[in-house]
Amino acid sequence: MSQAFRNFALHPDCIAPLRKEIEEATRYGGWIKASIDKMHKLDSFLKETMRLSAGGLSPDFPTCMLYFGSHFHSEMGLHSFESI
């Protein structure tokens, strides 16, 4: 969720259309499931946020880590995989 707030700060142009969609969806029914189901832009924004931030993991989590045999490859280079 904090990543979504960060993306709102980085992309303030997204706020007005999302706010309009939320206001229209909740105008008559309030915050009920049927209203939330109408929030397609918000849903897309949150899904894209999770996709771009490694499935919603903490930004401190290394996102480019792959296990190859006995070595751990990350953005920092190859590291021994012995301590795990």
SULNOR-V843049 format. One record per residue. N is the residue number from 0. SS is DSSP state (H for helix, E for strand, - for the rest). OMEGA is omega in whole degrees, -180 to 180 (NA if undefined). Layout:
N|SS|OMEGA / N|SS|OMEGA
This chain:
0|-|179 / 1|H|178 / 2|H|177 / 3|H|178 / 4|H|177 / 5|H|179 / 6|H|174 / 7|H|179 / 8|H|-180 / 9|H|-177 / 10|-|-177 / 11|-|178 / 12|H|179 / 13|H|-172 / 14|H|-176 / 15|H|179 / 16|H|179 / 17|H|178 / 18|H|179 / 19|H|180 / 20|H|-179 / 21|H|179 / 22|H|179 / 23|H|-178 / 24|H|-176 / 25|H|-175 / 26|-|-174 / 27|-|-175 / 28|-|-176 / 29|-|-178 / 30|-|176 / 31|-|-177 / 32|H|-180 / 33|H|178 / 34|H|-180 / 35|H|178 / 36|H|179 / 37|-|-176 / 38|-|-176 / 39|H|180 / 40|H|179 / 41|H|178 / 42|H|179 / 43|H|179 / 44|H|-179 / 45|H|178 / 46|H|179 / 47|H|176 / 48|H|180 / 49|H|-180 / 50|H|-177 / 51|H|-180 / 52|-|176 / 53|-|176 / 54|-|177 / 55|-|178 / 56|-|178 / 57|-|178 / 58|-|178 / 59|-|-179 / 60|-|180 / 61|-|-174 / 62|-|-177 / 63|-|-179 / 64|-|179 / 65|E|179 / 66|E|177 / 67|E|178 / 68|-|-177 / 69|-|-180 / 70|E|178 / 71|E|179 / 72|E|178 / 73|E|179 / 74|-|-178 / 75|-|-179 / 76|E|180 / 77|E|179 / 78|E|178 / 79|E|-178 / 80|-|-173 / 81|-|-170 / 82|-|-178 / 83|-|NA
